[in-house]
Amino acid sequence: MDEDKIQQDHREQNEQATLQRAAILGIQYIDSRLFEDTIELTNGIIDIPTMHQNRIIPLVAGDDSTPWQFGVTVQTPQSYIYNLTNKYNETSHNVKFFLISGDGYKKLMDRYDPVVKVVHNDIKIAQEGDSNTIAEVSKTLNSVGSDEIFDYLINQADRLGASDIHIENQRTHMRIRMRIDGVLHPVADLDNERYRVILGALASKANISTAAKEPQSGHMQKEIIHDGVAHLLNLRIETVPTMYGQDAVLRLFNFDESMLNLDRLGIGQTERSEIDEVIKHPRGMVLMVGPTGSGKSTTLYSIINALNTTKRKIITLEDPIEYGITGISQIPIDTTDGQSFADGLRAVLRLDPDVVMVGEIRDADTAKTAIQASITGHLVLSSFHANSTSAAFSRMIDLIGVNPIFSSSIRLIIAQRLVRRLDDKTKQEYEPDEATRKWVQYALKDLPSHIEKPNLNNFKLWRPVVSELSPFGFSGRIVIMEQMVVNEDIQKFLRGDVTDVHTEVIEQAARKAGMVTLMERGVLAALRGETTLDEINQVI
């Protein structure tokens, strides 16, 4: 049943109850639905505070031949009705009272005394050291009504393109920070009493407890409307008890299925062709590695979307489900409640899927189960925590052990980072100093021959320039990828043909096969003017 129908049914019940009450009280009932949106208001007969206090509404202004008519409710004091009757009788005017429902009174009162909709200024992100902006935003947020502060905060975070909202309790205040383009920015310092309001809203909407002594995870969805256009926002909620209360981090996932597209990720031509070559085969494993917030999930979902046809059965195991995708069977795995990815994977393999995505490989059991699935006719996609592709391959060997049967299972490992992209409208070209020039030459000295090497004796770099529309000189983020295609030489480490198995040796083998490292990809992006060397060094 939709919300309008529920409201209509509630109003009808309210009117029927009022009709019965009128018969008991001996007052004539009137259904205000017939006129509440069109009646001509008779302002000035009774002042607004009196109308609120006595729950009375002027309906018709009388004259010598027409009685003055008022709507009253079951909460209108009888003494007030008596005094008002006497007042009009003294002036030889008739007065008539009609019983209206509580809903009818509210609707008419909203016309006599409309609620003023407060429009708050949009949040601005302060530049470093700009305490005035933080104070201004704090004042705005502290003035937002208790019933709308939570929604307002999320709406503003979405408008700013934030990926996280951090709510942190301090001794004297509550600090709000937002992560935008991968960088945390202070937004506001709120009064401590706001803590209970925001936590209460979180508790009711994300199904978490305000009194918990343990870390909690929750999930909620919210429809956001900007300039008349609506989109669905998924939020993952994490809370942890601290000295002054529960701190919370809200991760925002701006769901738009059309955005989960490999063509829109800005992946280089070489990396894209390697991905396409691997995923077109019906079996094998693809691993996405990188720290939290590096875009692993978005890339995995985009690969899934590319594979999503009516000819394939695709199942995902996720903790939690971050994006809902049409045509795919997505299974939530609650690892905090005793479930495991390995158990879920063994179950779904009996459903004969073509493609399986495992949210994350965290233990040996899940790793071995996923590897076995990848060598028995399934394409398995998963994320994995490691700093680089060679570190991921080395760690996977630690988990599953050296095994010739597994040697051909892993086909591609992608290490990924997100770096801030320079705003093309404001960025400024400059001549690097000699130390920077030598560092770039050193960073690219082993660049594989199949990659076109820029002129390292004469190159320019770019720096961010702040503007009104671009307060930090950056606009969005770009993907930096390191891809290890697992060839025969790298398979030797998993087969046990090579006894010296560690990250550096595996990377040397991959480099010999033409792998471009994360640092090299990042420096090349800086030379193209897409980002800065400072950003590359900070992230990679």
Secondary structure, 3 states (H helix, E strand, C coil): CCHHHHHHHHHHHHHHHHHHHHHHHCCEECCHHHCCCCCCCCCCCCCHHHHHHHCEEEEECCCCCCCEEEEECCCCCHHHHHHHHHHHHHCCCCEEEEECCHHHHHHHHHHHCCCCCCCCCCCCCCCCCCHHHHHHHHHHHHHCCCCCHHHHHHHHHHHCCEEEEEEEECCCCEEEEEEECCEEEEEEEECCCHHHHHHHHHHHHHCCCCCCCCCEEEEEEEEEEECCEEEEEEEEEEEEEECCEEEEEEEEEEECHHHCCHHHCCCCHHHHHHHHHHHCCCCEEEEEECCCCCCHHHHHHHHHHHHCCCCCCEEEEECCCCCCCCCCEEEECCHHHCCCHHHHHHHHHHHCCCEEEECCCCCHHHHHHHHHHHCCCCEEEEEECCCCHHHHHHHHHHHHCCCHHHCCCEEEEEEEEEEEEECCCCCEEECCCHHHHHHHHHHCCCCCCCCCCCCCCCCCEEECCCCCCCCCCEEEEEEEEEEEECCHHHHHHHHCCCCCCCHHHHHHHHHHCCCCCHHHHHHHHHHCCCCCHHHHHHHC
